Amino acid sequence: MTEEAKARPGPVMLIGGAEDKLDDRVILSRFIALAGGPEARIVVISTASSLGDAAAELYRQVFLRLGATDVVGLRPLTRRDANSAKLAASVKDATGVFLTGGNQLRLASIVSGTRIARAILAAHKRGAAVAGTSAGASAVAEHMMAFGASGATPKHRMAQTSEGLGLVKNMVIDQHFEQRTRLGRLLAVVAQSPSLLGVGLDEDTAAIVFPDNSLEVIGRGAVTLIDGTNMVTDVYRATGHRPMMISGAVIHSIPPGYRFDLRRRRVVPELVSTGRRKAAEARVQAKVVRMTGRVSQERSAASRRSARAADREASE
């Protein structure tokens, strides 16, 4: 048996966008650890972003500060670029691949089905960690949330799906979930395809999908999971943009410190140690202490607002 045949798929980190890049950086630090720590070779793909090469450079600088020593940025802008053997070769030896935020339709329409897409899938299959933030998170699914309207009430014709990169199966992923009120459109998509598990990611929050079909939540917010297995709906009577009838959907809200069994679709809190939960609580308490003391820091309020704005734009 070859080494490639023995390899297990790597973890896939789904980030809701606007992840912390200035303070604790819990999510991005975990990505570096999953990718191999100081030995990691990270490839940042910023095709989705409207910020040009600046998005890839921002993440490159953050990852270098977090201990990675080999970080390169790629930004294919056409399918011809994405079919470049040279660019695809850059992904061949990566231990971590990071997809930035922006527009998931741009990312999928340019990259899906190309040499770079196949290189990302191959890297994942041999054990590399793959992460996507915001648009990048939606795009890693086989069924991608392409676009849709905001709102808490599911409505007919509220959301559009398309084919994503296919790293995670049987899921549809939405991001900036609580902050942009996207419950309605995720419910609407699950109503159309009840076999899919809806995954809603809050900002600065990540769901890590492991090869054993468990999902771990880290970060600041929560991950909303929608199970439509026993759902009853009138989605097939779609007319106009009226509210949709949905009954029997099961909604899970999973905060940091818990895991979820994706096969059985149930929370498994015993898989996460008490020590890890206490460590997460300690990080939150420490963050509060730091925030109350920031009045005396050197950084002016204006510069901090500017840094935060750039931070959010990079995750779009």
N, C-alpha and C positions, 0 to 999 in steps of 0.2 A: 504493500500500500504506500503510495507517495505521501510526502509531507502535506501536499495540497489537499489530498483526500482526507487526511486525518484532521485538518483544521476545522475549527468550529466557527460559525459566523460570529462577527463582532457585534457589540451592542450598538443600538441606534438611539441617539439622544434627540428628543423632540423638544424644542425650546419655544416658549410662547412669545418671544420677542422682548426687546428692551431689557435684556439681561444685564445685570450689574457688571460693569467693566472697570469701575474705579475703586471699589472698597473691598468687600470680602471676596467677590468674584467666585462664589461657591460653584456655580454651574460651569463656568469656563475652566476653573481649576479641576473639576471632576472630569471634564472632557480630556484635558491634558493627561490626567492620571490614567484614564481608560485607554488612551492612545499610546501609552508607554513612558510617560514622564519625561525626564531629560533625554531619553533615547528616542522620543517620538519624532516622526517625520510627518509634518502637518501640511496638507494642501488646502488652501482656502479658495473656494470658487465663488466669485461675486457676480456672476451673470445676472442674477435677479435684481441687483441693486441699480438704482438710478444715480448713485454717487460716483460711478466710475471706479478707477483703481483705488480711490481713497478708502472704500469700504474694506477691501482686502488688506490694505496697508494698516488700517486701524487694528484689525484682528491680528495681523502679523506682529505688531508691536505689543499687543496685550499678551499673546501667547509666549513671546520671548520673555516678557517680564514674569510670566508664570513658570518659567523654567525650561520651556522647549528651546531647542537649539537649531532646529532645521524647519523653517516655515517658509513656504512659497505661495504666491498668489497666482491664480489663473482667472481669466475673464473672457471666455469665448463669447463672441457677440453674434455669430452666425452659425448655422449648422455646418458650414464648411470648416469654420474654426474648430467646432466641437468634434469634427471627424479627423482632425489633425493627429497623425500618429505621434508627433512630437509632444503635443499637449497630453494625449492619453498616456504616453510613457511617463509623464511626470506623476501620474497617479499610481503607477504600477507598484512602486515600493512604499507607498504611503502607509503609515500606521494609523493615521487619522485624517478624515476628510470633513471639512466644515463648509456648509452651504449658507451664505449670508441671506439676509432679508431683502425685501423689495417686492417684486411682482412674480408670483409663482407661475403664471402663464408664460411669462417671458422665459423663465428658467426651463420649464418643461418643453416648450415649443422649440427651443434652441438645442437643448441637451438630450432630451429623451430619444432613445434609439440610436445614439451615436457612439463613436468609439469611447468618448469620455464617459458616457453613461455606462457602457459595458465595463470600463475600467473601474468605476465606482462600485458596481455590483460585484466584480471580481475581488476587489479589495475587501469589501464587506464579508464575502464568503470565506476569505482566508483569515479573517479575524480582526480586520481594521475597525476602529470605532468611526462611525459616521454620525455627524450632528448637523441639524438644520435649525436655524432660528427664523421665526416668523414665516415668511414665504418659503424658506428652505425647509421648515418643518412640514408644511402642507405638501410640498413637492415630493418628499421621500416616500409617500404612500403610493400604493398601486392605484387607488381611487383618490384623486386629488380634488379638494375643494378649490375650484377655480376662481369663483367670485360669488358675491351675493349681497343682499341687503341686510342691514342691522335690525335688531329688534328682538324682544323676548318671545313674541308670538309666532309660531310657525305658520307660514302662508304658502299657498300654491305658487310655483314659479319663483320662489324666493332665492334659490341658490342654483348654481351651475357646477357640475363636476366634469372632470376630464381625466385622462390617463396621466399618472405621475411616474416617478422613477422606479417604483416597485420594490423598494427595500423592505417595507412592512406590508403585510397582507391583511385583508379583512378589517381594515380600519379606514376611516375618513377623518382627517385632522384639521382642526381650525385653531387659530392663534389670536393673541390679544383678546382673549375670550370674554372675560368679565369686563374689561376696560371698554370694549367696543360693543357690548351687548349682542353677542352672536349666538345665544342659545337657540333662538328661533330658527336660524338657517341650518344649524347642525341637526336639530330635531327634524326639520323638513327633509334633509338628505337621508337620514336614517330611515324615515318613513318610506322613502322611495326604494331603499335597499336595506331591509331589516336585518340581513345577515351581517352587515357592517357594524362595527363598534364605533360609535362617535366619540372622538377624543377632543375636548376643548381645553386649551392651554392658556392659563393666565400669564400675564407678563412676568418676567423674572422668575419663571417656573419651568421646570423641565420634567418630562416623563422619559425614563430610560427603559427601552425595550430590550430584554435579554434573550439569548437563544433558547432558554428554558420556558419561554412564553410567560415570563413574569414582567411586570412593569413597576418600576420604582419612581416615586415622586421626590424631587428635591427642589429647593429654591424658596421663594417668598410667598407664593400664592397657593392655588389648588389646581388640580386637574379634574375636569368634569368628564365622566364617562357615561354614554347613553347606550343602553342595551335594548334593542328593539325586537328581541326574540319573540316575545309574546304580545307584540303591539297589534292594535287594531286601528285602521286609519281609512280615510276616504280619499287618499292621495290619487287614486286612479280616476276620480271624478273631477280632476283639475279643470277649473274654469276661472279665468281671470287671475286675480291676485288675492282671493279671499282667504280668510283664516282656515287652516287645515284642522280637521278633527284627528286627534291622536289620543289613544287610550291604551294603558297597559305598558307604556315604556318604563324601564327601570333606570333611574338616574343615580349615579354614584358621584360624590364629591370627595376627592382623595387629597388630603393635605400632605406636606412633607413628612417623612417618617413612616410611610406605609408602602406596602407593595400590593399589587393586584394580579390575580391569576387570570390571564387572558384566555386560557382554554376553558376554565370553569366559570369565568366571568363573576368573580367574587373577590372581595378584599381578603388579604392574608396578612394581618398585622403581625403575626408571630414570626414572619420571615425577616422582620426588621428588629434589630436588637434594641433593648431598652437604652443601652449605652449610646447608640446612634441617635435615638430620639432626644436624650438628654443633651448630647453634643449640639444638636440642631437648636434646642431651646437656649443653650448657652450662647450660641452665635447670635441669636436674635437679641438676647439681653445685652450682649457686648455691643451690638450695633446701636441699640437705643442709647447706651452710655456715650458712645462716640458722637452720635447725633446731637446730644445735649451739650457736648463740649465744643462743637464746631464754631461757635461764635468767636472763640479766641484763636482760631486757626488763621494761617497766613492768607489763604485763598479768599478773595473778595466774593461777595454774593453774586456780582455780575459775572465773574469768570466761572463760578460754579454753575450758574444757569446756562452759560454758553457750552460748558463741557457736557452737561446733562442733555442739552438739545442735540449736540452732535452725536452723543451716545444713542439716543432714541432714533435719530435719522439713520444711523448705520444699521439698525435692526428693522427699520421701516415697518 
